[in-house]
């Protein structure tokens, strides 16, 4: 929680004009969007467009967040966070306040979107989230303060976006900002060291949060309380395996969790599909024995064959996600026409 003295210094009324000390850009404050441990975020008007403006009297905090956004910008095709627009200082009667402006991402937070549009969107959005987190982790960062309020779903084709990078931490360091419900340290299930598993624990808690919109209080804590919470909500039953593995820290990267979530989603769509077992033959003693048969007559798998198969699997996965999004979007448009 942000301390009261910092909040009062950064508290400004709608209509206030913020003029940058160095770049002389003028921003008119429209309303407060939210605040955290390191500053307040406002919706502001700049010329004929709207931007998000974050201010803080902690210059080091602003510098850190700006560096994160600049790092994200270097990832080609990335939508990890909002685009950075300007960095400056504002001179006030009580002293200098640092601020930066960024792209204003419009949309509903993750839980609100799912509640309004239906839980059929849940899997698609979490698959997107895990894909973005994998990119973030590969670039040496951990999001840290991952929670529904920091995840916005934009349209018209729903896409999840991460906002408020105040808790984003370099891998290996101590998490600098967190929210207890999504923090593995709070539940006694790990440390607050920045690693991919920290974010994946938070993803699992957000999945639980979709079934408990108002969250719930910690009692006994640990995995037993969280398992019990999962079992009490039938919407979570199909994904219990993935959620529990993430809570217990069994995934070392987001790809592993994403792959298993995709597998569970596909098995739900095709519940009757059961893998065929290989044929068996009887040995002289009458016991069954698995017979290895090469039906195609092709040579044993090579590394090249494995890579080709893996590439085809990724293309199929991408196609399935695209079709799922298209179908859900069509249903959404159809409902609006009725």
Helices and strands as residue ranges (DSSP letters): H 4-10, E 17-19, E 26-36, E 39-46, E 49-56, H 59-73, E 84-92, E 95-103, E 108-109, H 110-117, G 119-121, H 122-138, E 141-142, G 148-150, E 151-154, E 159-162, G 165-167, E 169-170, G 180-182, H 196-211, H 222-231, H 234-237, H 240-247, H 254-269, E 280-282, E 288-290, H 303-337
